[in-house]
Amino acid sequence: MHSSKAAALRRQRFDQYVGVYHQDMYRYAAWLSRDKAIAEDVVQEALLRAWKSLDALRDENLAKQWLLTIVRRENARYFERKRLETVDIDNLTASQAALLAVEDDKELDDMRQAIYELDDDYREPLVLQVLMGFSTNEIAEQMGLKQGAVLTRLHRARAKLAEKME
């Protein structure tokens, strides 16, 4: 009886995290992969992995960071397995194009396009900071970099975006 109560509590805890952070996980995966279908696959794999390793999460305040780290690793695994070519921005599939444009706003479309064209090293910390709200310290920890390296990448990402947006 005791173990079924513990299992129910574990499930409740997991469902709570998923309810709160699923959208962030998906948005992050979509920005990393540049493809809605791949993002869905990555999030599903990440949720499975998160469920299996839920006991490793000791601090509930770090749940979002923990889940996004799992998404990041699953995305890397996905592309390692698939050995996919990089996306040609001029020949996007419908699902990829849909990620770029939610509404018809030329400036917003241009900004999304410019962000997609950034190298992963610059796009990822920018997305983590601007869309996910992480501090440079948290980004450094998540990406396994020193904070100075993150600051440099963010600065370069913004400079490249400004250049493209002119």
Secondary structure, DSSP 4 states (H G I P E B T S, - for coil): -HHHHHHHHHHHHHHHHHHHHHHHHHHHHHHHHS-HHHHHHHHHHHHHHHHHTGGG---GGGHHHHHHHHHHHHHHHHHHHH-PPPP-GGG--HHHHHHH-SS--HHHHHHHHHHHHS-HHHHHHHHHHHTT---HHHHHHHHT--HHHHHHHHHHHHHHHHHHH-
